[in-house]
Amino acid sequence: MDGGGWTSCSGGSLTAWVKDPAKARQPINAKSETVAELPSFRAAFRQRRCLIPADGFYEWTSVPGQRRKQPYYFRLKGGKLFAFAGLYTPPHPGEDMSATFAIITTIANEVAAPIHRRMPVLLDPSDERRWLNPFFVTPSDVLRCLLPLHAECMEVYAVSTVVSSPQNERSELVEPASTTPGEGRL
């Protein structure tokens, strides 16, 4: 991915010093508050920032008096595409593995906070070029890109619990669930 462009990656970031990728811990998230200092993300933060295109994301919250959790779908108002702030690690030389990535998270904004205390960094489109700029290598150059997106840009609604199974992959998973007391749009 040097020089830009699109590539396919697997979720979960690997660090350069990993000797056996099959046994390595592969974090899928990196906290914005520590990403610039942690050894596992520091080099990627300086040299391998990326955009992860998306149209939404899910979070789950406990339902009082029940064992199940209720999934919620977060998206930009109007369903527009956006980019998560990410870090990528290229494949290890000589290994038959794809590049890997991690999504950077931040504190939840007013839309996400009732469901979860953290959320992925949805980059403001005006910050995407700064985030990708290889000449911005100090934390102060890019950390301002990692703030929670303004709440008024987002919407959230309950979706079917069918989304909780990784075997399910269909467009209905992002449709609002039938509204019952305590569920629905927030």
One Martini backbone bead per residue (centre of mass of N, CA, C, O) as a GRO file, in nm:
protein
  186
    1MET     BB    1   0.049   0.067   0.002
    2ASP     BB    2   0.250   0.230  -0.106
    3GLY     BB    3   0.119   0.537  -0.224
    4GLY     BB    4  -0.145   0.400  -0.219
    5GLY     BB    5  -0.459   0.258  -0.226
    6TRP     BB    6  -0.595  -0.062  -0.260
    7THR     BB    7  -0.668  -0.323  -0.014
    8SER     BB    8  -0.663  -0.628   0.137
    9CYS     BB    9  -0.777  -0.707   0.471
   10SER     BB   10  -0.733  -0.813   0.798
   11GLY     BB   11  -0.855  -0.835   1.097
   12GLY     BB   12  -0.602  -0.746   1.279
   13SER     BB   13  -0.306  -0.658   1.429
   14LEU     BB   14   0.032  -0.674   1.333
   15THR     BB   15   0.352  -0.694   1.429
   16ALA     BB   16   0.679  -0.697   1.325
   17TRP     BB   17   0.785  -0.902   1.572
   18VAL     BB   18   0.628  -1.135   1.476
   19LYS     BB   19   0.688  -1.483   1.433
   20ASP     BB   20   0.377  -1.610   1.483
   21PRO     BB   21   0.081  -1.525   1.347
   22ALA     BB   22  -0.106  -1.764   1.444
   23LYS     BB   23  -0.038  -1.687   1.772
   24ALA     BB   24  -0.117  -1.400   1.765
   25ARG     BB   25  -0.219  -1.112   1.878
   26GLN     BB   26  -0.514  -0.935   1.723
   27PRO     BB   27  -0.599  -0.633   1.727
   28ILE     BB   28  -0.890  -0.435   1.622
   29ASN     BB   29  -0.809  -0.213   1.833
   30ALA     BB   30  -0.729   0.143   1.895
   31LYS     BB   31  -0.652   0.383   2.113
   32SER     BB   32  -0.628   0.720   2.083
   33GLU     BB   33  -0.478   0.778   2.363
   34THR     BB   34  -0.228   0.537   2.285
   35VAL     BB   35  -0.131   0.491   1.983
   36ALA     BB   36   0.145   0.667   1.983
   37GLU     BB   37   0.294   0.482   2.229
   38LEU     BB   38   0.247   0.202   2.161
   39PRO     BB   39   0.439  -0.044   2.033
   40SER     BB   40   0.209  -0.190   1.857
   41PHE     BB   41   0.140   0.120   1.700
   42ARG     BB   42   0.356   0.343   1.651
   43ALA     BB   43   0.455   0.290   1.357
   44ALA     BB   44   0.178   0.294   1.221
   45PHE     BB   45   0.105   0.582   1.308
   46ARG     BB   46   0.345   0.713   1.138
   47GLN     BB   47   0.329   0.511   0.847
   48ARG     BB   48   0.016   0.335   0.856
   49ARG     BB   49  -0.227   0.493   0.757
   50CYS     BB   50  -0.590   0.453   0.720
   51LEU     BB   51  -0.879   0.372   0.536
   52ILE     BB   52  -1.213   0.255   0.635
   53PRO     BB   53  -1.470   0.162   0.473
   54ALA     BB   54  -1.821   0.266   0.540
   55ASP     BB   55  -2.186   0.257   0.656
   56GLY     BB   56  -2.132   0.118   0.945
   57PHE     BB   57  -2.215   0.012   1.292
   58TYR     BB   58  -2.194  -0.199   1.580
   59GLU     BB   59  -2.375  -0.228   1.894
   60TRP     BB   60  -2.412  -0.346   2.232
   61THR     BB   61  -2.677  -0.397   2.480
   62SER     BB   62  -2.823  -0.437   2.759
   63VAL     BB   63  -3.114  -0.608   2.885
   64PRO     BB   64  -3.324  -0.575   3.115
   65GLY     BB   65  -3.389  -0.903   3.237
   66GLN     BB   66  -3.179  -1.015   3.017
   67ARG     BB   67  -2.941  -1.202   2.833
   68ARG     BB   68  -2.961  -1.037   2.604
   69LYS     BB   69  -2.857  -0.834   2.336
   70GLN     BB   70  -2.881  -0.521   2.181
   71PRO     BB   71  -2.863  -0.417   1.864
   72TYR     BB   72  -2.688  -0.147   1.695
   73TYR     BB   73  -2.706   0.102   1.435
   74PHE     BB   74  -2.454   0.301   1.290
   75ARG     BB   75  -2.476   0.623   1.116
   76LEU     BB   76  -2.510   0.832   0.883
   77LYS     BB   77  -2.697   1.055   0.777
   78GLY     BB   78  -2.846   0.894   0.498
   79GLY     BB   79  -2.612   0.663   0.457
   80LYS     BB   80  -2.335   0.750   0.426
   81LEU     BB   81  -2.023   0.731   0.356
   82PHE     BB   82  -1.717   0.635   0.529
   83ALA     BB   83  -1.425   0.668   0.753
   84PHE     BB   84  -1.205   0.500   0.923
   85ALA     BB   85  -0.956   0.497   1.143
   86GLY     BB   86  -0.641   0.347   1.052
   87LEU     BB   87  -0.422   0.057   1.068
   88TYR     BB   88  -0.143  -0.097   0.900
   89THR     BB   89  -0.007  -0.426   0.805
   90PRO     BB   90   0.196  -0.579   0.630
   91PRO     BB   91   0.305  -0.844   0.506
   92HIS     BB   92   0.503  -1.089   0.565
   93PRO     BB   93   0.778  -1.200   0.453
   94GLY     BB   94   0.704  -1.518   0.317
   95GLU     BB   95   0.403  -1.499   0.379
   96ASP     BB   96   0.057  -1.632   0.373
   97MET     BB   97  -0.051  -1.321   0.426
   98SER     BB   98  -0.228  -1.059   0.495
   99ALA     BB   99  -0.304  -0.776   0.561
  100THR     BB  100  -0.353  -0.560   0.843
  101PHE     BB  101  -0.596  -0.422   1.086
  102ALA     BB  102  -0.698  -0.123   1.273
  103ILE     BB  103  -0.926   0.040   1.474
  104ILE     BB  104  -0.995   0.347   1.589
  105THR     BB  105  -1.074   0.469   1.911
  106THR     BB  106  -1.317   0.650   2.110
  107ILE     BB  107  -1.506   0.839   2.260
  108ALA     BB  108  -1.824   0.884   2.304
  109ASN     BB  109  -2.084   1.024   2.187
  110GLU     BB  110  -2.415   1.116   2.227
  111VAL     BB  111  -2.515   0.871   2.055
  112ALA     BB  112  -2.332   0.627   2.177
  113ALA     BB  113  -2.333   0.640   2.499
  114PRO     BB  114  -2.601   0.470   2.565
  115ILE     BB  115  -2.447   0.198   2.449
  116HIS     BB  116  -2.136   0.309   2.455
  117ARG     BB  117  -1.812   0.430   2.558
  118ARG     BB  118  -1.727   0.361   2.264
  119MET     BB  119  -1.582   0.443   1.934
  120PRO     BB  120  -1.523   0.481   1.630
  121VAL     BB  121  -1.337   0.655   1.404
  122LEU     BB  122  -1.496   0.906   1.228
  123LEU     BB  123  -1.402   1.071   0.970
  124ASP     BB  124  -1.371   1.364   0.868
  125PRO     BB  125  -1.338   1.458   0.550
  126SER     BB  126  -1.132   1.697   0.626
  127ASP     BB  127  -0.919   1.467   0.764
  128GLU     BB  128  -0.818   1.252   0.557
  129ARG     BB  129  -0.558   1.379   0.441
  130ARG     BB  130  -0.410   1.415   0.705
  131TRP     BB  131  -0.412   1.115   0.793
  132LEU     BB  132  -0.247   1.023   0.518
  133ASN     BB  133  -0.010   1.202   0.558
  134PRO     BB  134   0.336   1.122   0.557
  135PHE     BB  135   0.442   1.406   0.690
  136PHE     BB  136   0.262   1.327   0.938
  137VAL     BB  137   0.444   1.201   1.234
  138THR     BB  138   0.329   1.348   1.464
  139PRO     BB  139   0.085   1.349   1.689
  140SER     BB  140   0.000   1.655   1.653
  141ASP     BB  141  -0.076   1.625   1.345
  142VAL     BB  142  -0.332   1.384   1.401
  143LEU     BB  143  -0.501   1.370   1.672
  144ARG     BB  144  -0.741   1.564   1.585
  145CYS     BB  145  -0.881   1.332   1.406
  146LEU     BB  146  -0.968   1.151   1.689
  147LEU     BB  147  -1.240   1.257   1.729
  148PRO     BB  148  -1.551   1.273   1.778
  149LEU     BB  149  -1.812   1.280   1.604
  150HIS     BB  150  -2.064   1.462   1.541
  151ALA     BB  151  -2.378   1.384   1.644
  152GLU     BB  152  -2.549   1.532   1.411
  153CYS     BB  153  -2.431   1.314   1.185
  154MET     BB  154  -2.594   1.090   1.344
  155GLU     BB  155  -2.739   0.755   1.370
  156VAL     BB  156  -2.969   0.529   1.558
  157TYR     BB  157  -3.069   0.172   1.566
  158ALA     BB  158  -3.243  -0.095   1.603
  159VAL     BB  159  -3.177  -0.442   1.553
  160SER     BB  160  -3.158  -0.746   1.483
  161THR     BB  161  -3.028  -1.035   1.643
  162VAL     BB  162  -2.918  -1.173   1.383
  163VAL     BB  163  -2.642  -1.009   1.379
  164SER     BB  164  -2.493  -1.192   1.609
  165SER     BB  165  -2.436  -1.381   1.365
  166PRO     BB  166  -2.179  -1.464   1.141
  167GLN     BB  167  -2.366  -1.626   0.933
  168ASN     BB  168  -2.494  -1.352   0.886
  169GLU     BB  169  -2.542  -1.210   0.539
  170ARG     BB  170  -2.744  -0.925   0.501
  171SER     BB  171  -2.931  -0.640   0.439
  172GLU     BB  172  -3.135  -0.668   0.689
  173LEU     BB  173  -2.925  -0.599   0.925
  174VAL     BB  174  -2.986  -0.265   0.877
  175GLU     BB  175  -3.265  -0.281   0.971
  176PRO     BB  176  -3.509  -0.189   1.149
  177ALA     BB  177  -3.657  -0.277   1.417
  178SER     BB  178  -3.914  -0.354   1.574
  179THR     BB  179  -4.090  -0.153   1.777
  180THR     BB  180  -4.035  -0.143   2.121
  181PRO     BB  181  -4.008  -0.101   2.426
  182GLY     BB  182  -3.677   0.037   2.431
  183GLU     BB  183  -3.675   0.071   2.125
  184GLY     BB  184  -3.513   0.204   1.850
  185ARG     BB  185  -3.477   0.517   1.798
  186LEU     BB  186  -3.231   0.776   1.917
   0.00000   0.00000   0.00000
